[in-house]
Amino acid sequence: MSSRNADFIARDLAHVWHPCTQMKDHEDLPPIPIRRGAGAWLEDFDGRRYLDAVSSWWVNLFGHAHPRINAAVRDQLESLEQVILAGFTHEPVIALSEELCALAPAGLTRCFYADNGSSAVEVALKMSFHYWRNTGRGGKHRFITLANSYHGETLGALAVGNVALYKEIYRPLLMDVITVPSPDAYPREPGVTPAEHARRQFVHLEAALERHAAETCAVIVEPLVQCAAGMRMYDPLYLQLLRDACDRHGVHLIADEIAVGFGRTGTLFACEQAGIAPDLLCLSKGLTAGYLPLSTVLATEAIYQAFYDDYAKLSAFLHSHSFTGNPLACAAARAGLALFRDEDVLARNRGLAARLGERAAPLAAHPHVAEVRQRGMILAVELVRDRATREPYPFAERRGRTIYRHALGRGVLLRPIGEVVYFMPPYVVTPEEIDLMVAVATEAIERATCA
């Protein structure tokens, strides 16, 4: 390790508390100081490069230091870096809102901004609850969510999530929600299609709505892929059934596309694959192509109008964040949307996704792989101790960490979720870089499962 790298590591460990990390792990696997990024690659202070196979936590759509996005942020910096969005406005937020409403599923006409995904979920939950109060149905105060779901780390978002690793310790602080089985296709019976499994699983949600619609504000789901649960995937039919049921029972549908939006599943928004539109759509992560913190909740006109009244009625939505609609972040977001428009990104992604699927396909025959699954530019490999029974590895063995360590040594950034190895590369990745990341992952899987 170079003295330059070592110096940054020492300074970091003296003061920085890293997210989603047991800091004691850094005693034998220190954090890697990064000095620059370019395209799909990161570089440390020793000149060692790492292929970013996870888009830096799923946010970096067009690679690092993209010249067009750089220029947009630089230009915006010369005129306006920040202004209060209460009582003021600016051209980047106006133009971004126009573009998002034009691109989003039909009927979403209003954008409410925050600065991260968890905050967007908080906005959507509060907005749905407040809507029902404003329209005279104050008995609605609960939410329905799916097993395996993840919606963020703030308390409201954590409450409607269902990954025990993140949620269990904080349960005494959380509101009570109604949780129904997931449509995740992984545990389906042999011979059952993902669509049929989705239909069978939907009976649980239908039953919950029949029992609890009068007290339910909304159902919240991650369309098509439950990412933090291990890239669990399900058929679009479930969303079609859900949209119909929400309409019949008079509850909102909240689509959390924070991780799956902006082309990640093969369409600009995952909901498009089911041909449905939610009442509230949460976006973040790829919204700014990974450049700056920004999130938004797109709402229907009906929801917006329920808050529009004389001030004395006290019906306004008084939620706020200091950096709401930040001009620099909006400029980055607009530049990213321009790339989608000008470079036919989705068409190119189809070719890249096909290459990724082809290269990873042989892993399906591995004696410790239960499933290889893919949805667009997300591919996941499920590792198990016993392929026949799908018995998982004990979590304490941390085989995913072995894979992470080996991949770093080979110059690839992978970040398995438990024993699920996944690829979620930036859209500028080349076919050759896809070959490299899959080859390294295959080596790492062999190393992690040979004992």
C-alpha positions in Angstrom: 0.0 0.0 0.0 1.4 3.4 -0.9 2.1 5.9 1.8 -0.4 8.2 0.1 -3.2 5.6 0.4 -2.2 4.7 3.9 -2.3 8.4 5.0 -5.8 8.9 3.8 -6.9 5.6 5.4 -5.5 6.6 8.8 -7.1 10.0 8.6 -10.4 8.4 7.6 -10.5 5.9 10.3 -9.8 8.6 12.9 -13.0 10.4 12.2 -15.3 9.0 9.5 -18.2 6.6 10.4 -19.1 4.8 7.2 -22.6 3.8 6.2 -23.9 0.3 6.3 -20.6 -0.9 7.8 -19.4 -2.7 10.9 -16.4 -0.4 11.4 -14.3 -3.2 13.0 -14.2 -4.8 9.6 -11.8 -2.1 8.5 -9.1 -3.5 10.8 -8.3 -6.1 8.1 -10.0 -4.6 5.0 -9.5 -0.8 5.1 -11.6 1.6 3.0 -10.1 2.5 -0.4 -9.3 6.2 -0.9 -10.5 7.2 -4.4 -8.9 10.2 -6.1 -10.7 10.2 -9.4 -13.2 8.5 -11.6 -13.6 8.2 -15.4 -16.2 6.2 -17.2 -16.9 3.0 -15.4 -13.6 3.1 -13.5 -12.4 4.5 -10.2 -8.8 5.1 -9.3 -7.1 5.2 -5.9 -4.1 7.3 -4.9 -1.7 4.5 -5.8 -3.0 4.5 -9.4 -4.9 1.2 -8.9 -8.2 1.1 -10.9 -11.5 -0.5 -10.0 -14.3 -1.3 -12.4 -17.5 0.0 -10.8 -19.8 -2.9 -11.4 -22.4 -1.6 -8.9 -22.7 2.0 -10.2 -21.5 3.4 -6.9 -24.5 2.1 -4.9 -26.8 2.1 -8.0 -26.6 5.8 -8.7 -24.0 6.5 -11.4 -25.8 5.9 -14.6 -23.4 7.4 -17.1 -20.1 6.8 -15.5 -17.9 9.1 -13.5 -16.9 12.6 -14.7 -19.1 12.5 -17.7 -18.1 15.6 -19.8 -21.7 16.6 -20.7 -23.0 16.4 -17.1 -19.8 18.0 -15.8 -20.4 20.9 -18.2 -24.0 21.3 -17.1 -23.1 21.5 -13.4 -20.2 23.8 -14.1 -22.4 26.2 -16.1 -25.1 26.2 -13.5 -22.5 26.9 -10.8 -21.6 30.2 -12.5 -25.1 31.6 -12.2 -26.9 30.1 -9.2 -25.9 27.4 -6.7 -28.8 27.4 -4.3 -32.0 29.3 -3.5 -34.9 28.7 -1.2 -37.7 27.0 -3.1 -40.4 28.4 -0.8 -41.7 31.6 -2.5 -38.9 31.5 -5.1 -38.2 29.3 -8.1 -35.5 28.9 -10.8 -35.3 27.7 -14.4 -33.6 24.3 -13.7 -36.3 23.1 -11.4 -39.0 24.4 -13.7 -37.5 22.7 -16.7 -36.8 19.5 -14.9 -40.3 19.2 -13.6 -41.7 19.8 -17.1 -39.4 17.0 -18.5 -40.2 14.5 -15.7 -44.0 15.0 -16.0 -43.7 14.5 -19.8 -41.7 11.3 -19.3 -43.5 9.7 -16.4 -46.4 7.4 -16.5 -49.6 9.2 -17.6 -51.4 11.3 -14.9 -48.4 12.3 -12.8 -48.4 16.1 -13.1 -46.7 17.5 -10.0 -43.2 17.2 -8.7 -42.4 17.7 -5.0 -38.6 17.7 -4.3 -36.4 16.4 -1.5 -32.8 15.4 -1.4 -32.6 11.6 -1.0 -34.6 8.5 -1.5 -35.6 7.9 2.1 -36.9 11.5 2.2 -38.9 10.9 -1.0 -40.6 7.9 0.6 -41.3 10.0 3.7 -42.9 12.6 1.5 -45.1 10.1 -0.3 -46.3 8.5 2.9 -47.2 11.8 4.5 -48.8 13.1 1.3 -51.0 10.0 1.0 -52.0 10.2 4.7 -52.6 13.9 4.5 -54.7 13.6 1.3 -57.2 11.3 3.0 -57.4 13.7 6.0 -58.0 16.6 3.6 -60.7 14.7 1.8 -62.6 13.8 4.9 -61.4 10.2 5.3 -59.2 10.6 8.4 -59.7 6.9 9.4 -57.1 6.0 6.8 -53.8 5.9 8.7 -52.0 2.6 7.8 -49.9 1.3 4.9 -49.6 -2.1 3.2 -46.1 -3.3 2.2 -44.5 -6.4 0.8 -42.3 -8.9 2.6 -38.6 -8.4 1.5 -39.3 -4.7 0.7 -36.8 -1.9 1.4 -37.7 1.8 1.2 -35.0 3.6 3.1 -33.6 4.2 6.6 -35.5 7.1 8.0 -38.2 6.0 10.4 -41.2 6.2 8.1 -39.4 4.6 5.3 -38.0 1.9 7.6 -41.4 1.2 8.9 -42.8 0.3 5.5 -39.7 -1.8 4.7 -39.3 -5.4 5.7 -35.6 -6.4 5.7 -35.0 -7.5 9.3 -31.3 -6.7 9.2 -32.1 -3.0 8.9 -35.5 -2.8 10.6 -35.6 -5.1 13.6 -33.5 -3.2 16.1 -35.6 0.0 15.6 -39.0 -1.7 15.6 -40.1 0.0 18.9 -39.8 3.3 17.1 -41.8 2.4 14.0 -45.5 2.8 13.0 -47.5 -0.4 12.6 -47.9 -1.5 9.0 -49.6 -4.4 7.2 -47.2 -6.8 5.5 -48.2 -9.3 2.9 -46.1 -12.0 1.2 -43.8 -10.9 -1.7 -44.4 -11.9 -5.3 -40.7 -12.7 -5.5 -40.4 -15.5 -8.1 -37.4 -17.2 -6.5 -39.3 -19.5 -4.2 -42.0 -20.5 -6.7 -42.7 -24.2 -7.1 -41.2 -26.2 -10.0 -43.1 -25.7 -13.2 -44.8 -22.5 -12.1 -44.2 -19.5 -14.2 -43.3 -16.1 -12.6 -46.6 -14.7 -13.9 -48.6 -17.6 -12.3 -46.7 -17.2 -9.1 -47.4 -13.5 -9.0 -51.1 -14.2 -9.5 -51.1 -16.7 -6.6 -49.2 -14.4 -4.3 -51.6 -11.5 -5.1 -54.4 -13.2 -3.3 -52.7 -12.2 0.0 -52.7 -8.5 -1.0 -56.3 -8.7 -2.2 -57.3 -10.2 1.1 -55.5 -7.5 3.0 -57.2 -4.8 1.1 -60.6 -6.4 1.6 -60.0 -6.4 5.4 -58.2 -3.1 5.8 -59.1 -0.8 2.9 -61.1 1.5 5.2 -57.9 2.2 7.3 -55.4 2.0 4.5 -53.8 5.1 2.9 -51.6 3.3 0.3 -49.8 0.2 -0.8 -46.1 0.9 -1.4 -44.0 -1.4 -3.6 -40.7 -1.5 -5.5 -41.8 -2.3 -9.0 -40.3 -5.5 -10.5 -37.1 -5.7 -8.3 -36.8 -5.7 -4.6 -33.2 -4.6 -4.6 -31.9 -4.5 -1.0 -33.5 -7.9 -0.3 -31.1 -9.5 -2.8 -32.4 -8.4 -6.2 -35.6 -10.3 -5.8 -37.6 -10.1 -9.0 -41.2 -10.6 -9.9 -43.6 -10.5 -12.9 -45.2 -7.3 -14.1 -48.6 -9.0 -13.8 -48.5 -8.4 -10.1 -48.4 -4.6 -10.7 -51.4 -4.8 -13.0 -53.4 -6.7 -10.4 -52.3 -4.2 -7.8 -53.3 -1.2 -9.8 -56.8 -2.6 -10.3 -57.2 -3.6 -6.7 -56.1 -0.2 -5.4 -58.7 1.5 -7.6 -61.4 -0.9 -6.5 -60.7 -0.5 -2.8 -59.9 3.3 -2.9 -56.3 3.3 -1.7 -53.2 5.0 -3.3 -50.5 3.1 -5.1 -47.0 4.3 -4.3 -44.3 3.2 -6.6 -40.8 3.4 -5.2 -38.6 3.5 -8.3 -35.7 5.0 -6.5 -33.4 2.1 -7.4 -35.2 0.7 -10.5 -36.1 3.9 -12.4 -34.3 5.6 -15.2 -33.7 2.6 -17.4 -32.4 0.1 -14.9 -35.0 -2.6 -15.6 -35.0 -2.0 -19.4 -37.6 0.7 -19.6 -37.3 4.3 -18.4 -39.6 3.5 -15.5 -40.3 -0.1 -14.3 -44.1 0.6 -14.1 -44.1 0.9 -17.9 -43.6 -2.9 -18.2 -46.9 -3.4 -16.5 -48.6 -0.6 -18.4 -49.7 1.1 -15.1 -49.3 4.5 -13.5 -49.0 4.9 -9.7 -50.6 7.7 -7.7 -47.3 8.7 -6.3 -43.9 7.9 -7.9 -40.7 8.2 -5.8 -37.4 8.9 -7.7 -33.8 9.5 -6.6 -30.5 7.7 -7.2 -30.2 7.8 -11.0 -32.2 11.0 -11.1 -29.0 13.1 -11.2 -27.0 10.3 -12.8 -25.3 9.9 -9.5 -23.9 13.4 -9.3 -25.7 15.2 -6.5 -28.4 14.4 -3.9 -31.9 15.0 -5.2 -35.2 13.2 -5.1 -38.7 13.9 -6.2 -42.2 12.5 -5.7 -44.5 12.8 -8.7 -48.1 13.1 -7.8 -51.4 13.1 -9.6 -53.4 16.2 -10.1 -56.1 14.8 -7.9 -53.7 14.5 -5.0 -52.3 18.0 -5.6 -55.8 19.6 -5.7 -56.6 18.1 -2.3 -54.1 20.4 -0.8 -55.0 23.5 -2.8 -57.2 25.8 -0.7 -57.2 29.0 1.3 -54.5 29.2 3.9 -56.9 29.4 6.8 -58.1 25.9 5.9 -54.7 24.6 7.1 -54.7 22.0 4.3 -51.2 22.9 2.8 -48.5 20.3 2.7 -45.9 21.9 5.0 -43.1 19.4 4.4 -39.7 21.0 3.5 -36.0 20.4 3.1 -33.4 23.1 3.0 -31.9 21.9 -0.3 -35.2 21.2 -2.0 -34.9 21.5 -5.8 -31.2 22.5 -5.6 -30.3 24.2 -8.9 -27.0 22.3 -9.3 -28.7 19.0 -8.8 -31.5 19.9 -11.2 -28.9 20.8 -13.8 -27.2 17.4 -13.4 -30.6 15.7 -13.7 -31.5 17.6 -16.9 -28.2 16.7 -18.4 -28.8 13.0 -17.6 -32.3 13.1 -19.2 -30.8 14.8 -22.3 -28.4 11.8 -22.6 -31.4 9.4 -22.6 -33.0 11.5 -25.3 -30.0 12.1 -27.5 -28.1 8.8 -27.4 -30.9 6.2 -27.3 -29.5 4.8 -24.1 -32.3 2.3 -23.6 -31.5 0.6 -27.0 -27.8 0.4 -26.2 -28.7 -1.0 -22.7 -30.6 -3.8 -24.4 -27.5 -5.0 -26.1 -25.4 -4.6 -22.9 -28.0 -6.5 -20.9 -27.9 -9.3 -23.4 -24.1 -9.5 -23.2 -24.3 -9.6 -19.4 -26.9 -12.4 -19.5 -24.9 -14.4 -22.0 -21.7 -14.1 -20.0 -23.3 -15.0 -16.7 -25.5 -17.8 -18.0 -22.9 -20.6 -17.3 -23.0 -19.7 -13.6 -26.5 -21.3 -13.5 -24.9 -24.7 -13.6 -22.5 -24.0 -10.7 -23.1 -26.5 -7.8 -23.6 -23.6 -5.4 -25.8 -21.4 -7.5 -29.5 -21.7 -7.0 -30.5 -19.1 -9.6 -29.3 -16.5 -12.1 -31.9 -13.9 -12.6 -32.0 -10.7 -14.7 -34.2 -7.7 -15.3 -32.6 -5.3 -17.8 -29.3 -4.0 -16.4 -29.7 -5.9 -13.1 -28.4 -9.4 -12.9 -28.1 -11.4 -9.7 -26.5 -14.8 -8.8 -28.0 -16.6 -5.7 -25.4 -18.6 -3.9 -26.5 -21.6 -1.7 -24.8 -24.3 0.4 -27.0 -27.0 -1.2 -28.3 -26.5 -4.7 -30.9 -29.3 -4.5 -32.6 -28.0 -1.3 -31.6 -24.3 -1.8 -30.2 -24.3 1.8 -28.5 -21.0 2.2 -25.1 -20.5 3.7 -25.0 -19.4 7.3 -24.8 -15.6 7.3 -22.0 -15.5 9.8 -19.7 -17.2 7.3 -19.8 -14.0 5.2 -19.0 -15.6 1.9 -20.1 -12.4 0.2 -17.3 -10.6 1.9 -14.8 -13.1 0.5 -16.2 -12.4 -3.0 -15.9 -8.6 -2.3 -12.3 -8.9 -1.2 -11.2 -11.1 -4.1 -12.9 -8.9 -6.6 -11.1 -5.8 -5.3 -7.8 -7.6 -5.6 -8.6 -8.2 -9.3 -9.7 -4.6 -9.8 -13.5 -4.9 -9.8 -15.9 -3.4 -7.3 -18.6 -5.9 -6.4 -20.7 -5.5 -3.3 -22.7 -8.7 -2.7 -25.9 -8.5 -0.6 -25.3 -11.4 1.7 -24.7 -14.3 -0.6 -26.3 -12.7 -3.6 -23.7 -11.5 -6.1 -25.2 -8.9 -8.4 -24.2 -6.6 -11.3 -25.7 -3.2 -11.8 -23.1 -1.4 -14.0 -23.2 2.1 -15.4 -24.7 2.4 -18.8 -21.3 3.4 -20.3 -19.8 0.0 -19.5 -18.3 -1.7 -22.6 -18.9 -5.3 -23.6 -15.3 -6.1 -22.7 -15.8 -4.6 -19.2 -18.8 -6.8 -18.8 -16.7 -9.8 -19.7 -14.1 -8.7 -17.1 -16.6 -8.2 -14.2 -18.3 -11.6 -14.8 -15.0 -13.4 -15.1 -13.8 -11.9 -11.9 -17.1 -12.7 -10.1 -16.9 -16.3 -11.3 -13.4 -16.6 -9.9 -14.6 -15.1 -6.6 -17.6 -17.4 -6.4 -15.3 -20.4 -6.9 -13.0 -19.1 -4.1 -15.9 -18.4 -1.7 -17.7 -21.7 -2.2 -14.8 -24.2 -2.5 -14.5 -24.7 1.3 
